[in-house]
Amino acid sequence: MTLNATTTNPIPQRFFVLLAGFFSQLLCLGVARFAYTPLLPLMQQQTGLDDAGGGYLAAVNYLGYMAGALLASNLSSVTLKDTLYRLGLVLAVLSTIGMALTENVYLWSFWRFVAGLSSAGSMLLASALILHWLLNHKQRAELGIHFAGLGFGIALAALLVEFMLQAQFDWRTQWQYLAVFGVLLAIPAWRWLPKPVMSASSMQTTIADAPPGKRFIRLMLASYFCAGYGYVISATFIVTIVERMPGLAGSGNLSFIVLGLAATPAVLLWDLIARKTGYLKAVMLALLAQSVAILLPLWCSSLTAVLLSAALFGATFVGVVSLVLTMAGRLYPGKPARLMGKMTLAYGSAQVLAPALTGYLASRTGYYDIGLYLASSFVALGAVLIAVLIVTDQTAQQLDALSAAAVK
């Protein structure tokens, strides 16, 4: 039975609401979206999919994510958001099984696009619905548990793929089993998020929006675009990159597992850091560390360095996403998906460009080095833009006050 405000369960309802988001992340991000990364080398071996094609499919996936973000940013009805969130859970399962039903790259593209749409539902609509519930129930507006599902979903997908590789399942069978597992994940994601109720009293107690200036929005969008460019390269190609490094064949999935496991608790850590430093400084620190993480495999090709890079990358990219979307929700508590959607459009547009370009460069040169240098440079530029905001924009002080208020 779906939980409600009158439940006698001793576990606080806040925990179940956040866990609904957690499981939606496991399904829509971990299975539907990121299982593609550890499966990519196997699909290339068994279907003839080349580097350019792999990058193209990743780009289409992020195009779907961007389309979902555009839709989310223009929704005002919380009831419609709830309906589309639940539709996204169904699409996540359908897109996963769909990958097993064809070897046609155009049909694969369709299913990767659908998977991207579903991931926008979990990332944006679920975030907005959970924030709506938290604020209307006078709960602390932090999404750490919700976004922990992103990191754990990555690790879980990689673990499942590695287990099925050891069992010598082919690529098609793996997608089929992942779809069955996705159905199980959809159950708590559906049942534990309460249907939104907008009573007169809850509308009166909703916190007023605190919109920043246009300059702040422009620089934040540019910075988040840079973050998205850097994130998608490692998130899409890390397994393939590691598998091709001298002496590291067979370690690709391990690196992806480490990435996801590091990301799982990191969101809670970044919530704590933001309370101390403010949102913007925390984002800047995460971007600087992420820039270094991307370059580590180029500086040292040992397994230790690769795993350290994966851990640092996982711990920082999810922190950036969580902090930026939580920040958007704090600035626009009345309509959090509006700014979340705009930010994700910037993030997503980079995710369409970057994998296609990186896949093309890799197919031409045989290496991913240029793509990694570009990714690290973009992330470093994003940190610089945040630093400019901290120094020159008074909204930074406003956000510091909001992050301090989150403690209460």
N, C-alpha and C positions, 0 to 999 in steps of 0.2 A: 504493500500500500504506500502511496506517495506520502511523504512526510508533510505535516502542516504545523501551524503555530501552536496547536493544542496537543501535540504529541506528548506522551508520557515517557518517551525514551529519555534516559538520563544523560545521553550524549547531546550536547548543545546542537540545535538545528543549524547554526552557523557552520559547524563542521561538515554536516551532510551537504549543505548548499555548495560549499567550496569543493567537496569531493565530487559532486556532480560535474563541476568544471574540470576537475582533475581527470575523471574518466573520459570526458569528452575530448580532452587533449590526448589521452592515450589512443583513442580511436582515430580522431580526425587528423591529428598531427603525427602520432607515432606510427600507426598502421597505414592509414590511407595515404599519407604524404611521405613520411621518411623511410618506410620500408623499402622504397625504391632505391635509396642510396646503397644499402648493403646488398641488394639484389642486382644492382646494375652490372657488376663484373660477371655474374653468372648469366644474366640475360645476354650480355655481349658475347660470351663464350658459346651459348647454345642457340642463339637466334641470329647472329651476325650483325647485331646492332653496333654501330661504330661510335667513336667519341663524339662526332658532330651530332649524330642522332640522339645519343644520350643527353647531350646538352640541350638539344632542341626539345626533347620531352620534358626536361626539367624546366625550361623556359615556359612551356605551355602550362605546366602545373602552376607556376607562379603567376602566369597571366590569369588563370582561374581564380587564384587567391586575390589578385588585384581587382578583378571584376566583383568578387564577393565583398571586398572592402568598399568599393564604390557604392554598391547596393546598401551596405550597412550604414554608410555615412549619410544616406539620404532617407533613412527610416526614422519616423518619429513615434509611431505606435509601438508601445512596449508589448502589446499583445501580438502584433505582427512579428516583432523580433523573436518572441518565444516560439511562434509557429515555424519560422524559418530556421531557428536553432535546431528544432526537432527534425525538420526536413533535412538539415545538414547531417545529422547522425545517420539517417537512412542513406543519403547519397554517399557517405563515407564507406559504408558496407558495399553498396552497389558498385562503386568505382574500383574497389579492391577486387571483387570477384570478376569484374569486367576485364581487368588486366590479364586474367587467366584464360579468357575466352577467344583470344585472337593473337596473331603475330603481325597484324597489319599496323604499320607505324601511325597511320592516320586514325585508326580506331584507338590505338594506345593514346594518341594525343587527346582524343575526346575524353577518355577516362581520366587522364592526368588533369585535364581542365576541370572535370567534375570533382576530382579529389581536392583541387585547389579551392573550389567553391566551398566545399564542406569544411576545409580547414579555416576559412575565414569565419564561418559560423561559430566554430569553437573558440577561435582567438578573439574575435570582436563581439559577436552577439552574446556569447556566453559571458564574456568579461563585463559587458554593459548590463546584462540581466543580473549578474551576481552583485555588481556594484549597486545597482538599483535596490536589490533586496537588503544589502548591508546598510546602506545609508537610511533607508526607510525604517529599518529596525534598530537604528542608532548603534550599529556595530562598527568596529574599526575597519576603515576602507583600505585594506591591503589584500592583494591577490596572490600572495606567495604560494599558498597551497594549490590554488588553481593552476598557476604557471609551472609548478613543480611537475605537473603531468607532462609538460613538453619535454623536459629532460629525461624523465623516467620512460616516456613513450619512445624516445630515440633509443635508449639503452634496451628497452624491452623488444623493440623491433629487431635490433641487431642480434640480441640473444636468440630470439626465435629463428631468425634466418640462419645463424650459426648452428643451432641445434639441428635444423632441417638439412643443412649442408652435410653435417656429420652423418645423418641418416640417408644421405645421397638422394634426396628429393630433387627433382628437376625444378626449373623456375616456375613452370605452370602449377605444379602441385603446391609449391610454397605460397603462391598467391591465393590458392583455394583455401588452404588451412588458415592463412591470415584473415580471410574473410569470415570464416567460422568464428575465429577468436574475436573478431570485431563485433559480431552479434552479441557476444557475452559482455563486451565493454559497453555497448550501447544501452544495456538495461539500467545500470545505476545512473548513467549520464542522463537518461530520460526521466527516471522516476524520482531522483533526489533533488531535482531543481524545481521548486514550487512554481505553479502557474502565477504570473504576476497579478497582483490585486492593487488597483489604484483607488484607495478610499480618499475621501475628502481630507481626513486628518493626515494621511501619509503625504498627500500633495502639499499640504501646508507646511509640513516639517522638512520637506526636501531642501537641501542646501542650495543657496543661490549660486548661479554660475559666476565665475571670476575670470572673464575672458582676457587674455593678454593682447598686446598690440600686434599690428600686422608684421612689423619687423621681427618680432620674436617668433611668430608662426613661420615666416619665410626661412629664417636661419635654422629653426628646429626641423623643418621639412628637408632642408638641404643636408643637415647633419644626419638625419635618419635615413635619407637616401644613401649616403656614404656607408652607414652602418649596414644597410641591407645588401649593398654590393659586396662588402667583406664577408658578411655572414653566409651568403648563399654559396660561395665557392667551396668553403670547407664542408658545409652541410650537404652539398650535392656530390662532391668529388673526393672527399677524404678517403673513403674506402679504396677507390680506384687508384688514387695517388700513392697510398701506402703499399698497395699490392704490387706496384711497379717499382718501388724503391729497392735497391740492391740488398739482398739478404732478408727482406721483410715480407716476402710473399707468404700469404696465410695469416698475416697480422692485421689486415684491413678492418675486419669486423671487430677485432679487439679494440682498435682505436676508436671506433664508433660507439662501442659499449662504454668505454671510459669517458668519452665525450658526454654521453647521455647521463651516466651516473654522476659526473661532476656537476652537470646542470641541475640535477634534481633538488639538492639542498641549497643550491646557490641563490635561488630566488628569495628564500627566507633570509639568507645572509645579506643580500643587497637591500632588502627592506630595512634591516637593522642599520646598515651603512647610511642609507638615505635619511634615517631619523637623525643621525649625527651630523651629516655633511650637507643635507639638502638633496633634492632630486638631481639637479643639474650637475653638481660636483660628482655625485655618485655615477651618473651616466658618463661623464668625462673620464673618470678613473677606469671604468669598465672598457671603454673604447680604446684607451691607451694600452691596457693589458691585452686586449683582443688583437690589436695590431701586432704586438710582439708574438703572440701565440701563432698567428698565421705564418710568420717567417721562420719559426723554430725548425721545421723540417728541412728548410733550405740551408740553414746554418749547420745543422748536425743531423745526419741520417740514421743515427742509432735508434733502436726501439725505445729506449728510455726517453730520448728527446721527443720522439713522435708522440708517445703517450702523454708526456708532460704538455706538449702542444695541444693535444686533444682535450686534456683536462682543463687547461687554462681557457681554451676557446669555449668549451661547454659552459664553464662557470661564468663567463663574461657575456656571451651573446644573449643568453636567456635573461641575464640581469638587465641588459639594455632594453630588451623587449618589455619585460615586466615593469621596469621603472617608467619607461616612456608612456605605456598605455595606462598605468596607474596614475601618472601625472596628468594625462589627458582627462581621465575620469574625475580627478580632483578639481581641475580647472572648470570642467563642464559637467557637474554632477546631475544636472537636469536632463542633459542629452549627451551622455558620455560617448556614444558611438559616433557622434558627428566628428569630433576631433580625432578620435581613435581611427576612424575611417580615413581621414585625410592623411594622418601620419602613416598608416599602413599602405596607402596608395604610393607615397614616396618610397617607402621600404620595398613595396612590391614591384614598382617600376624598375628598380635596380635589380631585383631578382629575375625579371624577364630578360634584361639586357646581359647581365653578368654571365650566367651559365652558357647562353648561346655563344657569346664572344669567347669565353674560356674554352668551351668545347671545340670551337673552330680553330683557335690558336694551338690547342693540344693536337688536333688532327693534322695541322700543318707542320708543327715542330717535333711532335712526338713526346713533348714534355708539358708539365703544368706550371713550370717555374714563372713564366711571364704573368700568368693569371694570378699566381699567389702574390707576386710583387705588386701588381695592380690592386689586388684586394686589400693588402696591408696599407698601401698608400691612401686608399679611399677612407679606410677606417681612421687612420691618423688625422686626415683632413676633417673628418666628422668630429673628432675630439677638439681640434682647434676651433671649429665653429662654436662648440659648446663653451669653450673658454672665453670666446668673444662675448657670448651672451652673459656669462657670469660677471664679466668685468663691466659691461656697458649697459645692461638692461635691468631695470628695476623689478621686472617680473621674477628675477632670480630670488630676490628677497621675499616676494609673495609666495613662491614655491617653498622656500625654506620654512615659512610659517605653516604652510599646508602639511609639509612632511612632519613637522613637530606636532601638529594637531592630530596626526594619524596615531600617535602614541596613546592618546587619551581614549 
